[in-house]
Amino acid sequence: QLVESGGGLVQAGGSLRLSCAASGRTISNDYMGWFRQAPGKEREFVAAISSAGFTHYQDSVEGRSTISRDNAKNTVSLQMNSLKPEDTAVYYCAARLSYGNSRYSRVTDFGSWGQGTQVTVSS
């Protein structure tokens, strides 16, 4: 089970730190991702981190966001800075097994999902 937290209402230019806590599974061998879904839009990739700590980001958040993992705490976090109204969405944590240096960014690549946490950025 994956449980997200840390969402909320923030003004444009502000910051939020989202967290994803895993229970019933150890994420140390997992490839972890963050996705988001805005109203009326498809779920889209935001950022991901491999079991080895390699990261990649959607172009629109690169430079403003940092994904990190703490395997000892079985958590993954997404620090988002300089937030924009277009970042408003429900943010989801996702997990899958990590294989070598493969990178994953499609919704269908991930088999485990959290319930999501709402992020609202006001202008």
Phi and psi restraints in degrees (range 20) as a CNS / XPLOR table:
assign (resid 1 and name C) (resid 2 and name N)
       (resid 2 and name CA) (resid 2 and name C) 1.0 -116.6 20.0 2
assign (resid 2 and name N) (resid 2 and name CA)
       (resid 2 and name C) (resid 3 and name N) 1.0 131.9 20.0 2
assign (resid 2 and name C) (resid 3 and name N)
       (resid 3 and name CA) (resid 3 and name C) 1.0 -128.5 20.0 2
assign (resid 3 and name N) (resid 3 and name CA)
       (resid 3 and name C) (resid 4 and name N) 1.0 119.4 20.0 2
assign (resid 3 and name C) (resid 4 and name N)
       (resid 4 and name CA) (resid 4 and name C) 1.0 -90.7 20.0 2
assign (resid 4 and name N) (resid 4 and name CA)
       (resid 4 and name C) (resid 5 and name N) 1.0 153.0 20.0 2
assign (resid 4 and name C) (resid 5 and name N)
       (resid 5 and name CA) (resid 5 and name C) 1.0 -153.0 20.0 2
assign (resid 5 and name N) (resid 5 and name CA)
       (resid 5 and name C) (resid 6 and name N) 1.0 167.0 20.0 2
assign (resid 5 and name C) (resid 6 and name N)
       (resid 6 and name CA) (resid 6 and name C) 1.0 104.0 20.0 2
assign (resid 6 and name N) (resid 6 and name CA)
       (resid 6 and name C) (resid 7 and name N) 1.0 -5.7 20.0 2
assign (resid 6 and name C) (resid 7 and name N)
       (resid 7 and name CA) (resid 7 and name C) 1.0 -70.3 20.0 2
assign (resid 7 and name N) (resid 7 and name CA)
       (resid 7 and name C) (resid 8 and name N) 1.0 172.5 20.0 2
assign (resid 7 and name C) (resid 8 and name N)
       (resid 8 and name CA) (resid 8 and name C) 1.0 164.2 20.0 2
assign (resid 8 and name N) (resid 8 and name CA)
       (resid 8 and name C) (resid 9 and name N) 1.0 -168.5 20.0 2
assign (resid 8 and name C) (resid 9 and name N)
       (resid 9 and name CA) (resid 9 and name C) 1.0 -101.8 20.0 2
assign (resid 9 and name N) (resid 9 and name CA)
       (resid 9 and name C) (resid 10 and name N) 1.0 128.7 20.0 2
assign (resid 9 and name C) (resid 10 and name N)
       (resid 10 and name CA) (resid 10 and name C) 1.0 -141.9 20.0 2
assign (resid 10 and name N) (resid 10 and name CA)
       (resid 10 and name C) (resid 11 and name N) 1.0 151.1 20.0 2
assign (resid 10 and name C) (resid 11 and name N)
       (resid 11 and name CA) (resid 11 and name C) 1.0 -78.9 20.0 2
assign (resid 11 and name N) (resid 11 and name CA)
       (resid 11 and name C) (resid 12 and name N) 1.0 155.2 20.0 2
assign (resid 11 and name C) (resid 12 and name N)
       (resid 12 and name CA) (resid 12 and name C) 1.0 -55.3 20.0 2
assign (resid 12 and name N) (resid 12 and name CA)
       (resid 12 and name C) (resid 13 and name N) 1.0 137.8 20.0 2
assign (resid 12 and name C) (resid 13 and name N)
       (resid 13 and name CA) (resid 13 and name C) 1.0 92.2 20.0 2
assign (resid 13 and name N) (resid 13 and name CA)
       (resid 13 and name C) (resid 14 and name N) 1.0 -10.8 20.0 2
assign (resid 13 and name C) (resid 14 and name N)
       (resid 14 and name CA) (resid 14 and name C) 1.0 -82.9 20.0 2
assign (resid 14 and name N) (resid 14 and name CA)
       (resid 14 and name C) (resid 15 and name N) 1.0 -173.8 20.0 2
assign (resid 14 and name C) (resid 15 and name N)
       (resid 15 and name CA) (resid 15 and name C) 1.0 -132.3 20.0 2
assign (resid 15 and name N) (resid 15 and name CA)
       (resid 15 and name C) (resid 16 and name N) 1.0 154.1 20.0 2
assign (resid 15 and name C) (resid 16 and name N)
       (resid 16 and name CA) (resid 16 and name C) 1.0 -143.5 20.0 2
assign (resid 16 and name N) (resid 16 and name CA)
       (resid 16 and name C) (resid 17 and name N) 1.0 151.0 20.0 2
assign (resid 16 and name C) (resid 17 and name N)
       (resid 17 and name CA) (resid 17 and name C) 1.0 -122.1 20.0 2
assign (resid 17 and name N) (resid 17 and name CA)
       (resid 17 and name C) (resid 18 and name N) 1.0 114.4 20.0 2
assign (resid 17 and name C) (resid 18 and name N)
       (resid 18 and name CA) (resid 18 and name C) 1.0 -93.1 20.0 2
assign (resid 18 and name N) (resid 18 and name CA)
       (resid 18 and name C) (resid 19 and name N) 1.0 143.5 20.0 2
assign (resid 18 and name C) (resid 19 and name N)
       (resid 19 and name CA) (resid 19 and name C) 1.0 -126.2 20.0 2
assign (resid 19 and name N) (resid 19 and name CA)
       (resid 19 and name C) (resid 20 and name N) 1.0 150.1 20.0 2
assign (resid 19 and name C) (resid 20 and name N)
       (resid 20 and name CA) (resid 20 and name C) 1.0 -131.4 20.0 2
assign (resid 20 and name N) (resid 20 and name CA)
       (resid 20 and name C) (resid 21 and name N) 1.0 117.7 20.0 2
assign (resid 20 and name C) (resid 21 and name N)
       (resid 21 and name CA) (resid 21 and name C) 1.0 -106.2 20.0 2
assign (resid 21 and name N) (resid 21 and name CA)
       (resid 21 and name C) (resid 22 and name N) 1.0 130.6 20.0 2
assign (resid 21 and name C) (resid 22 and name N)
       (resid 22 and name CA) (resid 22 and name C) 1.0 -101.6 20.0 2
assign (resid 22 and name N) (resid 22 and name CA)
       (resid 22 and name C) (resid 23 and name N) 1.0 138.4 20.0 2
assign (resid 22 and name C) (resid 23 and name N)
       (resid 23 and name CA) (resid 23 and name C) 1.0 -133.0 20.0 2
assign (resid 23 and name N) (resid 23 and name CA)
       (resid 23 and name C) (resid 24 and name N) 1.0 146.7 20.0 2
assign (resid 23 and name C) (resid 24 and name N)
       (resid 24 and name CA) (resid 24 and name C) 1.0 78.8 20.0 2
assign (resid 24 and name N) (resid 24 and name CA)
       (resid 24 and name C) (resid 25 and name N) 1.0 2.4 20.0 2
assign (resid 24 and name C) (resid 25 and name N)
       (resid 25 and name CA) (resid 25 and name C) 1.0 -153.4 20.0 2
assign (resid 25 and name N) (resid 25 and name CA)
       (resid 25 and name C) (resid 26 and name N) 1.0 151.4 20.0 2
assign (resid 25 and name C) (resid 26 and name N)
       (resid 26 and name CA) (resid 26 and name C) 1.0 -101.1 20.0 2
assign (resid 26 and name N) (resid 26 and name CA)
       (resid 26 and name C) (resid 27 and name N) 1.0 125.4 20.0 2
assign (resid 26 and name C) (resid 27 and name N)
       (resid 27 and name CA) (resid 27 and name C) 1.0 -89.6 20.0 2
assign (resid 27 and name N) (resid 27 and name CA)
       (resid 27 and name C) (resid 28 and name N) 1.0 1.6 20.0 2
assign (resid 27 and name C) (resid 28 and name N)
       (resid 28 and name CA) (resid 28 and name C) 1.0 -58.7 20.0 2
assign (resid 28 and name N) (resid 28 and name CA)
       (resid 28 and name C) (resid 29 and name N) 1.0 -29.5 20.0 2
assign (resid 28 and name C) (resid 29 and name N)
       (resid 29 and name CA) (resid 29 and name C) 1.0 -100.1 20.0 2
assign (resid 29 and name N) (resid 29 and name CA)
       (resid 29 and name C) (resid 30 and name N) 1.0 8.4 20.0 2
assign (resid 29 and name C) (resid 30 and name N)
       (resid 30 and name CA) (resid 30 and name C) 1.0 -96.1 20.0 2
assign (resid 30 and name N) (resid 30 and name CA)
       (resid 30 and name C) (resid 31 and name N) 1.0 150.1 20.0 2
assign (resid 30 and name C) (resid 31 and name N)
       (resid 31 and name CA) (resid 31 and name C) 1.0 -91.9 20.0 2
assign (resid 31 and name N) (resid 31 and name CA)
       (resid 31 and name C) (resid 32 and name N) 1.0 121.7 20.0 2
assign (resid 31 and name C) (resid 32 and name N)
       (resid 32 and name CA) (resid 32 and name C) 1.0 -111.7 20.0 2
assign (resid 32 and name N) (resid 32 and name CA)
       (resid 32 and name C) (resid 33 and name N) 1.0 138.2 20.0 2
assign (resid 32 and name C) (resid 33 and name N)
       (resid 33 and name CA) (resid 33 and name C) 1.0 -134.1 20.0 2
assign (resid 33 and name N) (resid 33 and name CA)
       (resid 33 and name C) (resid 34 and name N) 1.0 158.9 20.0 2
assign (resid 33 and name C) (resid 34 and name N)
       (resid 34 and name CA) (resid 34 and name C) 1.0 -118.9 20.0 2
assign (resid 34 and name N) (resid 34 and name CA)
       (resid 34 and name C) (resid 35 and name N) 1.0 133.3 20.0 2
assign (resid 34 and name C) (resid 35 and name N)
       (resid 35 and name CA) (resid 35 and name C) 1.0 -126.0 20.0 2
assign (resid 35 and name N) (resid 35 and name CA)
       (resid 35 and name C) (resid 36 and name N) 1.0 167.6 20.0 2
assign (resid 35 and name C) (resid 36 and name N)
       (resid 36 and name CA) (resid 36 and name C) 1.0 -145.0 20.0 2
assign (resid 36 and name N) (resid 36 and name CA)
       (resid 36 and name C) (resid 37 and name N) 1.0 154.8 20.0 2
assign (resid 36 and name C) (resid 37 and name N)
       (resid 37 and name CA) (resid 37 and name C) 1.0 -140.1 20.0 2
assign (resid 37 and name N) (resid 37 and name CA)
       (resid 37 and name C) (resid 38 and name N) 1.0 117.0 20.0 2
assign (resid 37 and name C) (resid 38 and name N)
       (resid 38 and name CA) (resid 38 and name C) 1.0 -89.7 20.0 2
assign (resid 38 and name N) (resid 38 and name CA)
       (resid 38 and name C) (resid 39 and name N) 1.0 157.1 20.0 2
assign (resid 38 and name C) (resid 39 and name N)
       (resid 39 and name CA) (resid 39 and name C) 1.0 -55.2 20.0 2
assign (resid 39 and name N) (resid 39 and name CA)
       (resid 39 and name C) (resid 40 and name N) 1.0 129.5 20.0 2
assign (resid 39 and name C) (resid 40 and name N)
       (resid 40 and name CA) (resid 40 and name C) 1.0 77.7 20.0 2
assign (resid 40 and name N) (resid 40 and name CA)
       (resid 40 and name C) (resid 41 and name N) 1.0 4.5 20.0 2
assign (resid 40 and name C) (resid 41 and name N)
       (resid 41 and name CA) (resid 41 and name C) 1.0 -120.8 20.0 2
assign (resid 41 and name N) (resid 41 and name CA)
       (resid 41 and name C) (resid 42 and name N) 1.0 163.2 20.0 2
assign (resid 41 and name C) (resid 42 and name N)
       (resid 42 and name CA) (resid 42 and name C) 1.0 -77.7 20.0 2
assign (resid 42 and name N) (resid 42 and name CA)
       (resid 42 and name C) (resid 43 and name N) 1.0 156.0 20.0 2
assign (resid 42 and name C) (resid 43 and name N)
       (resid 43 and name CA) (resid 43 and name C) 1.0 -66.6 20.0 2
assign (resid 43 and name N) (resid 43 and name CA)
       (resid 43 and name C) (resid 44 and name N) 1.0 136.3 20.0 2
assign (resid 43 and name C) (resid 44 and name N)
       (resid 44 and name CA) (resid 44 and name C) 1.0 -130.9 20.0 2
assign (resid 44 and name N) (resid 44 and name CA)
       (resid 44 and name C) (resid 45 and name N) 1.0 153.2 20.0 2
assign (resid 44 and name C) (resid 45 and name N)
       (resid 45 and name CA) (resid 45 and name C) 1.0 -69.4 20.0 2
assign (resid 45 and name N) (resid 45 and name CA)
       (resid 45 and name C) (resid 46 and name N) 1.0 140.9 20.0 2
assign (resid 45 and name C) (resid 46 and name N)
       (resid 46 and name CA) (resid 46 and name C) 1.0 -116.1 20.0 2
assign (resid 46 and name N) (resid 46 and name CA)
       (resid 46 and name C) (resid 47 and name N) 1.0 -54.6 20.0 2
assign (resid 46 and name C) (resid 47 and name N)
       (resid 47 and name CA) (resid 47 and name C) 1.0 -162.4 20.0 2
assign (resid 47 and name N) (resid 47 and name CA)
       (resid 47 and name C) (resid 48 and name N) 1.0 158.8 20.0 2
assign (resid 47 and name C) (resid 48 and name N)
       (resid 48 and name CA) (resid 48 and name C) 1.0 -151.3 20.0 2
assign (resid 48 and name N) (resid 48 and name CA)
       (resid 48 and name C) (resid 49 and name N) 1.0 158.4 20.0 2
assign (resid 48 and name C) (resid 49 and name N)
       (resid 49 and name CA) (resid 49 and name C) 1.0 -140.8 20.0 2
assign (resid 49 and name N) (resid 49 and name CA)
       (resid 49 and name C) (resid 50 and name N) 1.0 133.2 20.0 2
assign (resid 49 and name C) (resid 50 and name N)
       (resid 50 and name CA) (resid 50 and name C) 1.0 -80.7 20.0 2
assign (resid 50 and name N) (resid 50 and name CA)
       (resid 50 and name C) (resid 51 and name N) 1.0 172.0 20.0 2
assign (resid 50 and name C) (resid 51 and name N)
       (resid 51 and name CA) (resid 51 and name C) 1.0 -62.9 20.0 2
assign (resid 51 and name N) (resid 51 and name CA)
       (resid 51 and name C) (resid 52 and name N) 1.0 -26.0 20.0 2
assign (resid 51 and name C) (resid 52 and name N)
       (resid 52 and name CA) (resid 52 and name C) 1.0 -87.3 20.0 2
assign (resid 52 and name N) (resid 52 and name CA)
       (resid 52 and name C) (resid 53 and name N) 1.0 -4.5 20.0 2
assign (resid 52 and name C) (resid 53 and name N)
       (resid 53 and name CA) (resid 53 and name C) 1.0 96.9 20.0 2
assign (resid 53 and name N) (resid 53 and name CA)
       (resid 53 and name C) (resid 54 and name N) 1.0 4.4 20.0 2
assign (resid 53 and name C) (resid 54 and name N)
       (resid 54 and name CA) (resid 54 and name C) 1.0 -74.3 20.0 2
assign (resid 54 and name N) (resid 54 and name CA)
       (resid 54 and name C) (resid 55 and name N) 1.0 139.0 20.0 2
assign (resid 54 and name C) (resid 55 and name N)
       (resid 55 and name CA) (resid 55 and name C) 1.0 -122.1 20.0 2
assign (resid 55 and name N) (resid 55 and name CA)
       (resid 55 and name C) (resid 56 and name N) 1.0 154.4 20.0 2
assign (resid 55 and name C) (resid 56 and name N)
       (resid 56 and name CA) (resid 56 and name C) 1.0 -150.3 20.0 2
assign (resid 56 and name N) (resid 56 and name CA)
       (resid 56 and name C) (resid 57 and name N) 1.0 156.6 20.0 2
assign (resid 56 and name C) (resid 57 and name N)
       (resid 57 and name CA) (resid 57 and name C) 1.0 -135.7 20.0 2
assign (resid 57 and name N) (resid 57 and name CA)
       (resid 57 and name C) (resid 58 and name N) 1.0 154.6 20.0 2
assign (resid 57 and name C) (resid 58 and name N)
       (resid 58 and name CA) (resid 58 and name C) 1.0 -67.1 20.0 2
assign (resid 58 and name N) (resid 58 and name CA)
       (resid 58 and name C) (resid 59 and name N) 1.0 145.4 20.0 2
assign (resid 58 and name C) (resid 59 and name N)
       (resid 59 and name CA) (resid 59 and name C) 1.0 -56.5 20.0 2
assign (resid 59 and name N) (resid 59 and name CA)
       (resid 59 and name C) (resid 60 and name N) 1.0 -37.2 20.0 2
assign (resid 59 and name C) (resid 60 and name N)
       (resid 60 and name CA) (resid 60 and name C) 1.0 -71.4 20.0 2
assign (resid 60 and name N) (resid 60 and name CA)
       (resid 60 and name C) (resid 61 and name N) 1.0 -16.5 20.0 2
assign (resid 60 and name C) (resid 61 and name N)
       (resid 61 and name CA) (resid 61 and name C) 1.0 -111.8 20.0 2
assign (resid 61 and name N) (resid 61 and name CA)
       (resid 61 and name C) (resid 62 and name N) 1.0 -10.9 20.0 2
assign (resid 61 and name C) (resid 62 and name N)
       (resid 62 and name CA) (resid 62 and name C) 1.0 -60.3 20.0 2
assign (resid 62 and name N) (resid 62 and name CA)
       (resid 62 and name C) (resid 63 and name N) 1.0 134.9 20.0 2
assign (resid 62 and name C) (resid 63 and name N)
       (resid 63 and name CA) (resid 63 and name C) 1.0 90.8 20.0 2
assign (resid 63 and name N) (resid 63 and name CA)
       (resid 63 and name C) (resid 64 and name N) 1.0 -18.1 20.0 2
assign (resid 63 and name C) (resid 64 and name N)
       (resid 64 and name CA) (resid 64 and name C) 1.0 -112.6 20.0 2
assign (resid 64 and name N) (resid 64 and name CA)
       (resid 64 and name C) (resid 65 and name N) 1.0 -12.3 20.0 2
assign (resid 64 and name C) (resid 65 and name N)
       (resid 65 and name CA) (resid 65 and name C) 1.0 -131.1 20.0 2
assign (resid 65 and name N) (resid 65 and name CA)
       (resid 65 and name C) (resid 66 and name N) 1.0 151.8 20.0 2
assign (resid 65 and name C) (resid 66 and name N)
       (resid 66 and name CA) (resid 66 and name C) 1.0 -137.1 20.0 2
assign (resid 66 and name N) (resid 66 and name CA)
       (resid 66 and name C) (resid 67 and name N) 1.0 123.7 20.0 2
assign (resid 66 and name C) (resid 67 and name N)
       (resid 67 and name CA) (resid 67 and name C) 1.0 -98.8 20.0 2
assign (resid 67 and name N) (resid 67 and name CA)
       (resid 67 and name C) (resid 68 and name N) 1.0 140.6 20.0 2
assign (resid 67 and name C) (resid 68 and name N)
       (resid 68 and name CA) (resid 68 and name C) 1.0 -146.6 20.0 2
assign (resid 68 and name N) (resid 68 and name CA)
       (resid 68 and name C) (resid 69 and name N) 1.0 163.7 20.0 2
assign (resid 68 and name C) (resid 69 and name N)
       (resid 69 and name CA) (resid 69 and name C) 1.0 -137.1 20.0 2
assign (resid 69 and name N) (resid 69 and name CA)
       (resid 69 and name C) (resid 70 and name N) 1.0 150.2 20.0 2
assign (resid 69 and name C) (resid 70 and name N)
       (resid 70 and name CA) (resid 70 and name C) 1.0 -129.4 20.0 2
assign (resid 70 and name N) (resid 70 and name CA)
       (resid 70 and name C) (resid 71 and name N) 1.0 95.5 20.0 2
assign (resid 70 and name C) (resid 71 and name N)
       (resid 71 and name CA) (resid 71 and name C) 1.0 -65.9 20.0 2
assign (resid 71 and name N) (resid 71 and name CA)
       (resid 71 and name C) (resid 72 and name N) 1.0 -30.3 20.0 2
assign (resid 71 and name C) (resid 72 and name N)
       (resid 72 and name CA) (resid 72 and name C) 1.0 -64.6 20.0 2
assign (resid 72 and name N) (resid 72 and name CA)
       (resid 72 and name C) (resid 73 and name N) 1.0 -34.6 20.0 2
assign (resid 72 and name C) (resid 73 and name N)
       (resid 73 and name CA) (resid 73 and name C) 1.0 -96.1 20.0 2
assign (resid 73 and name N) (resid 73 and name CA)
       (resid 73 and name C) (resid 74 and name N) 1.0 -3.3 20.0 2
assign (resid 73 and name C) (resid 74 and name N)
       (resid 74 and name CA) (resid 74 and name C) 1.0 59.7 20.0 2
assign (resid 74 and name N) (resid 74 and name CA)
       (resid 74 and name C) (resid 75 and name N) 1.0 42.8 20.0 2
assign (resid 74 and name C) (resid 75 and name N)
       (resid 75 and name CA) (resid 75 and name C) 1.0 -133.0 20.0 2
assign (resid 75 and name N) (resid 75 and name CA)
       (resid 75 and name C) (resid 76 and name N) 1.0 156.6 20.0 2
assign (resid 75 and name C) (resid 76 and name N)
       (resid 76 and name CA) (resid 76 and name C) 1.0 -130.8 20.0 2
assign (resid 76 and name N) (resid 76 and name CA)
       (resid 76 and name C) (resid 77 and name N) 1.0 141.5 20.0 2
assign (resid 76 and name C) (resid 77 and name N)
       (resid 77 and name CA) (resid 77 and name C) 1.0 -127.2 20.0 2
assign (resid 77 and name N) (resid 77 and name CA)
       (resid 77 and name C) (resid 78 and name N) 1.0 155.4 20.0 2
assign (resid 77 and name C) (resid 78 and name N)
       (resid 78 and name CA) (resid 78 and name C) 1.0 -132.2 20.0 2
assign (resid 78 and name N) (resid 78 and name CA)
       (resid 78 and name C) (resid 79 and name N) 1.0 110.4 20.0 2
assign (resid 78 and name C) (resid 79 and name N)
       (resid 79 and name CA) (resid 79 and name C) 1.0 -91.3 20.0 2
assign (resid 79 and name N) (resid 79 and name CA)
       (resid 79 and name C) (resid 80 and name N) 1.0 122.6 20.0 2
assign (resid 79 and name C) (resid 80 and name N)
       (resid 80 and name CA) (resid 80 and name C) 1.0 -120.0 20.0 2
assign (resid 80 and name N) (resid 80 and name CA)
       (resid 80 and name C) (resid 81 and name N) 1.0 124.8 20.0 2
assign (resid 80 and name C) (resid 81 and name N)
       (resid 81 and name CA) (resid 81 and name C) 1.0 -117.8 20.0 2
assign (resid 81 and name N) (resid 81 and name CA)
       (resid 81 and name C) (resid 82 and name N) 1.0 167.2 20.0 2
assign (resid 81 and name C) (resid 82 and name N)
       (resid 82 and name CA) (resid 82 and name C) 1.0 47.6 20.0 2
assign (resid 82 and name N) (resid 82 and name CA)
       (resid 82 and name C) (resid 83 and name N) 1.0 48.4 20.0 2
assign (resid 82 and name C) (resid 83 and name N)
       (resid 83 and name CA) (resid 83 and name C) 1.0 -64.3 20.0 2
assign (resid 83 and name N) (resid 83 and name CA)
       (resid 83 and name C) (resid 84 and name N) 1.0 146.5 20.0 2
assign (resid 83 and name C) (resid 84 and name N)
       (resid 84 and name CA) (resid 84 and name C) 1.0 -120.7 20.0 2
assign (resid 84 and name N) (resid 84 and name CA)
       (resid 84 and name C) (resid 85 and name N) 1.0 156.2 20.0 2
assign (resid 84 and name C) (resid 85 and name N)
       (resid 85 and name CA) (resid 85 and name C) 1.0 -54.9 20.0 2
assign (resid 85 and name N) (resid 85 and name CA)
       (resid 85 and name C) (resid 86 and name N) 1.0 -31.7 20.0 2
assign (resid 85 and name C) (resid 86 and name N)
       (resid 86 and name CA) (resid 86 and name C) 1.0 -72.3 20.0 2
assign (resid 86 and name N) (resid 86 and name CA)
       (resid 86 and name C) (resid 87 and name N) 1.0 -5.9 20.0 2
assign (resid 86 and name C) (resid 87 and name N)
       (resid 87 and name CA) (resid 87 and name C) 1.0 -83.1 20.0 2
assign (resid 87 and name N) (resid 87 and name CA)
       (resid 87 and name C) (resid 88 and name N) 1.0 -6.2 20.0 2
assign (resid 87 and name C) (resid 88 and name N)
       (resid 88 and name CA) (resid 88 and name C) 1.0 -62.0 20.0 2
assign (resid 88 and name N) (resid 88 and name CA)
       (resid 88 and name C) (resid 89 and name N) 1.0 124.4 20.0 2
assign (resid 88 and name C) (resid 89 and name N)
       (resid 89 and name CA) (resid 89 and name C) 1.0 -178.6 20.0 2
assign (resid 89 and name N) (resid 89 and name CA)
       (resid 89 and name C) (resid 90 and name N) 1.0 170.7 20.0 2
assign (resid 89 and name C) (resid 90 and name N)
       (resid 90 and name CA) (resid 90 and name C) 1.0 -88.1 20.0 2
assign (resid 90 and name N) (resid 90 and name CA)
       (resid 90 and name C) (resid 91 and name N) 1.0 128.5 20.0 2
assign (resid 90 and name C) (resid 91 and name N)
       (resid 91 and name CA) (resid 91 and name C) 1.0 -103.3 20.0 2
assign (resid 91 and name N) (resid 91 and name CA)
       (resid 91 and name C) (resid 92 and name N) 1.0 131.5 20.0 2
assign (resid 91 and name C) (resid 92 and name N)
       (resid 92 and name CA) (resid 92 and name C) 1.0 -118.3 20.0 2
assign (resid 92 and name N) (resid 92 and name CA)
       (resid 92 and name C) (resid 93 and name N) 1.0 141.6 20.0 2
assign (resid 92 and name C) (resid 93 and name N)
       (resid 93 and name CA) (resid 93 and name C) 1.0 -95.6 20.0 2
assign (resid 93 and name N) (resid 93 and name CA)
       (resid 93 and name C) (resid 94 and name N) 1.0 143.0 20.0 2
assign (resid 93 and name C) (resid 94 and name N)
       (resid 94 and name CA) (resid 94 and name C) 1.0 -141.3 20.0 2
assign (resid 94 and name N) (resid 94 and name CA)
       (resid 94 and name C) (resid 95 and name N) 1.0 155.2 20.0 2
assign (resid 94 and name C) (resid 95 and name N)
       (resid 95 and name CA) (resid 95 and name C) 1.0 -142.0 20.0 2
assign (resid 95 and name N) (resid 95 and name CA)
       (resid 95 and name C) (resid 96 and name N) 1.0 151.6 20.0 2
assign (resid 95 and name C) (resid 96 and name N)
       (resid 96 and name CA) (resid 96 and name C) 1.0 -157.5 20.0 2
assign (resid 96 and name N) (resid 96 and name CA)
       (resid 96 and name C) (resid 97 and name N) 1.0 166.4 20.0 2
assign (resid 96 and name C) (resid 97 and name N)
       (resid 97 and name CA) (resid 97 and name C) 1.0 -68.2 20.0 2
assign (resid 97 and name N) (resid 97 and name CA)
       (resid 97 and name C) (resid 98 and name N) 1.0 145.1 20.0 2
assign (resid 97 and name C) (resid 98 and name N)
       (resid 98 and name CA) (resid 98 and name C) 1.0 -97.3 20.0 2
assign (resid 98 and name N) (resid 98 and name CA)
       (resid 98 and name C) (resid 99 and name N) 1.0 134.1 20.0 2
assign (resid 98 and name C) (resid 99 and name N)
       (resid 99 and name CA) (resid 99 and name C) 1.0 -123.9 20.0 2
assign (resid 99 and name N) (resid 99 and name CA)
       (resid 99 and name C) (resid 100 and name N) 1.0 110.1 20.0 2
assign (resid 99 and name C) (resid 100 and name N)
       (resid 100 and name CA) (resid 100 and name C) 1.0 53.4 20.0 2
assign (resid 100 and name N) (resid 100 and name CA)
       (resid 100 and name C) (resid 101 and name N) 1.0 -132.3 20.0 2
assign (resid 100 and name C) (resid 101 and name N)
       (resid 101 and name CA) (resid 101 and name C) 1.0 -99.1 20.0 2
assign (resid 101 and name N) (resid 101 and name CA)
       (resid 101 and name C) (resid 102 and name N) 1.0 16.2 20.0 2
assign (resid 101 and name C) (resid 102 and name N)
       (resid 102 and name CA) (resid 102 and name C) 1.0 -64.5 20.0 2
assign (resid 102 and name N) (resid 102 and name CA)
       (resid 102 and name C) (resid 103 and name N) 1.0 144.9 20.0 2
assign (resid 102 and name C) (resid 103 and name N)
       (resid 103 and name CA) (resid 103 and name C) 1.0 -114.5 20.0 2
assign (resid 103 and name N) (resid 103 and name CA)
       (resid 103 and name C) (resid 104 and name N) 1.0 142.5 20.0 2
assign (resid 103 and name C) (resid 104 and name N)
       (resid 104 and name CA) (resid 104 and name C) 1.0 -129.1 20.0 2
assign (resid 104 and name N) (resid 104 and name CA)
       (resid 104 and name C) (resid 105 and name N) 1.0 137.4 20.0 2
assign (resid 104 and name C) (resid 105 and name N)
       (resid 105 and name CA) (resid 105 and name C) 1.0 -146.8 20.0 2
assign (resid 105 and name N) (resid 105 and name CA)
       (resid 105 and name C) (resid 106 and name N) 1.0 1.4 20.0 2
assign (resid 105 and name C) (resid 106 and name N)
       (resid 106 and name CA) (resid 106 and name C) 1.0 -91.6 20.0 2
assign (resid 106 and name N) (resid 106 and name CA)
       (resid 106 and name C) (resid 107 and name N) 1.0 148.2 20.0 2
assign (resid 106 and name C) (resid 107 and name N)
       (resid 107 and name CA) (resid 107 and name C) 1.0 -56.4 20.0 2
assign (resid 107 and name N) (resid 107 and name CA)
       (resid 107 and name C) (resid 108 and name N) 1.0 -40.1 20.0 2
assign (resid 107 and name C) (resid 108 and name N)
       (resid 108 and name CA) (resid 108 and name C) 1.0 -73.1 20.0 2
assign (resid 108 and name N) (resid 108 and name CA)
       (resid 108 and name C) (resid 109 and name N) 1.0 -10.6 20.0 2
assign (resid 108 and name C) (resid 109 and name N)
       (resid 109 and name CA) (resid 109 and name C) 1.0 -74.3 20.0 2
assign (resid 109 and name N) (resid 109 and name CA)
       (resid 109 and name C) (resid 110 and name N) 1.0 -20.6 20.0 2
assign (resid 109 and name C) (resid 110 and name N)
       (resid 110 and name CA) (resid 110 and name C) 1.0 -109.0 20.0 2
assign (resid 110 and name N) (resid 110 and name CA)
       (resid 110 and name C) (resid 111 and name N) 1.0 137.0 20.0 2
assign (resid 110 and name C) (resid 111 and name N)
       (resid 111 and name CA) (resid 111 and name C) 1.0 -105.5 20.0 2
assign (resid 111 and name N) (resid 111 and name CA)
       (resid 111 and name C) (resid 112 and name N) 1.0 -17.2 20.0 2
assign (resid 111 and name C) (resid 112 and name N)
       (resid 112 and name CA) (resid 112 and name C) 1.0 -120.0 20.0 2
assign (resid 112 and name N) (resid 112 and name CA)
       (resid 112 and name C) (resid 113 and name N) 1.0 135.0 20.0 2
assign (resid 112 and name C) (resid 113 and name N)
       (resid 113 and name CA) (resid 113 and name C) 1.0 -136.1 20.0 2
assign (resid 113 and name N) (resid 113 and name CA)
       (resid 113 and name C) (resid 114 and name N) 1.0 148.5 20.0 2
assign (resid 113 and name C) (resid 114 and name N)
       (resid 114 and name CA) (resid 114 and name C) 1.0 -88.3 20.0 2
assign (resid 114 and name N) (resid 114 and name CA)
       (resid 114 and name C) (resid 115 and name N) 1.0 -178.5 20.0 2
assign (resid 114 and name C) (resid 115 and name N)
       (resid 115 and name CA) (resid 115 and name C) 1.0 -84.1 20.0 2
assign (resid 115 and name N) (resid 115 and name CA)
       (resid 115 and name C) (resid 116 and name N) 1.0 -18.6 20.0 2
assign (resid 115 and name C) (resid 116 and name N)
       (resid 116 and name CA) (resid 116 and name C) 1.0 98.8 20.0 2
assign (resid 116 and name N) (resid 116 and name CA)
       (resid 116 and name C) (resid 117 and name N) 1.0 154.9 20.0 2
assign (resid 116 and name C) (resid 117 and name N)
       (resid 117 and name CA) (resid 117 and name C) 1.0 -136.0 20.0 2
assign (resid 117 and name N) (resid 117 and name CA)
       (resid 117 and name C) (resid 118 and name N) 1.0 135.7 20.0 2
assign (resid 117 and name C) (resid 118 and name N)
       (resid 118 and name CA) (resid 118 and name C) 1.0 -80.6 20.0 2
assign (resid 118 and name N) (resid 118 and name CA)
       (resid 118 and name C) (resid 119 and name N) 1.0 132.0 20.0 2
assign (resid 118 and name C) (resid 119 and name N)
       (resid 119 and name CA) (resid 119 and name C) 1.0 -119.8 20.0 2
assign (resid 119 and name N) (resid 119 and name CA)
       (resid 119 and name C) (resid 120 and name N) 1.0 123.4 20.0 2
assign (resid 119 and name C) (resid 120 and name N)
       (resid 120 and name CA) (resid 120 and name C) 1.0 -123.9 20.0 2
assign (resid 120 and name N) (resid 120 and name CA)
       (resid 120 and name C) (resid 121 and name N) 1.0 124.2 20.0 2
assign (resid 120 and name C) (resid 121 and name N)
       (resid 121 and name CA) (resid 121 and name C) 1.0 -113.4 20.0 2
assign (resid 121 and name N) (resid 121 and name CA)
       (resid 121 and name C) (resid 122 and name N) 1.0 117.6 20.0 2
assign (resid 121 and name C) (resid 122 and name N)
       (resid 122 and name CA) (resid 122 and name C) 1.0 -92.4 20.0 2
assign (resid 122 and name N) (resid 122 and name CA)
       (resid 122 and name C) (resid 123 and name N) 1.0 147.4 20.0 2
